[in-house]
Every structure is written in C-alpha cells, then in structure tokens.
C-alpha cells in the first residue's frame, strides 16, 4: 500500500494543498512574542500564505527564538514588515470586502465569515489584540473564533488562533474550488 504522505495520489488528494499562488495574506499587528510569530511563519510556509508584520514588533527579526520557531522559512513567507498599519493599507491595497479582523469583540463568528483566495487575515498582539484605530477602519469586517461563553482562559494563543483562521479560510476556498 503506498504511503499517503508521498504525494497527491487520488486517494490522498485531500492531504495536500494546492501549491500555486499564495492563497492568503496573514497580518500580525505589533506581535510581541517571538515564538508565536515564528509558529505563524511556519504555518504560512506549509499553507503557501504570505506573512506581513506591522511594527512596532516586540522583538528583533534576528531573535534566536523567532528563528528557532520559524526555522528557515522566512525567505518563503515573509512578505514585508510595515512601519504602520496605514502603510500596509496604502500599499496593499486592502479592499474592505477582502479583510478579516480577528477580535473577541466581533459579532460575526468564524463559521459565518466568507473567505476567498487572496484575503487578508489580520490579528493583533498577544496582550491587547488589534489596536482601536485598526478595528475602527474596518468595523464591518470583525471576526471572532468561537469559544465557550465563560472560558477558563481569557483567549486563545495568537498562533493557535491564526492556525484556526487560516485552515477555516482554506477549507472554504477548497470547497468553492471543488464545487
């Protein structure tokens, strides 16, 4: 029996993503913890997504903990480090209908949000989440990852939340593509 991890044979096609153009843009706004950002870089590498970082960062891009978590993927995933969210928006361009801001204050759940190839998944830092000016810019585009109403923890880890969001977006993109 062939190893299902060896390639996209007919029975294993759901085990592999299309390696074409970058399906998603993942944006971390002012991340503070190097291993979280490194884990998101690894996530972007295995999904073909592009990683955008918005300064100020809570670490140096030369940080050993960042490199350890992200391994040698930086050249494959790191699209840019932006000096501000405004700079990213101006260079983007970020079309409002293609932007998803992840916040615990959202009224739209992850499963109600609709994702398309090329969308921008934007997440805030590990302490405060997305800054108010960023949230205010795209008020109708807030998305929440579902949790129980009274969780025993305040929130999900940034890299965990990013992984959930990216894979739900990819699931939807694949479902539409495969009709």
Secondary structure, 3 states (H helix, E strand, C coil): CCCCCCCCCHHHHHHCCCCCCCCEEEEEECCCCHHHHHHHHHHHHHHCCEEEEECCCCCCCCCHHHHHHHCCCHHHHEEEEECCHHHHHHHCCCCHHHEEEECCCCCCECCCCCCCCCEEEEECECCCECCHHHHHHCHHHEEECCCCCCCCCCCCCHHHHHHHHHHHHHHHHHHHHCC
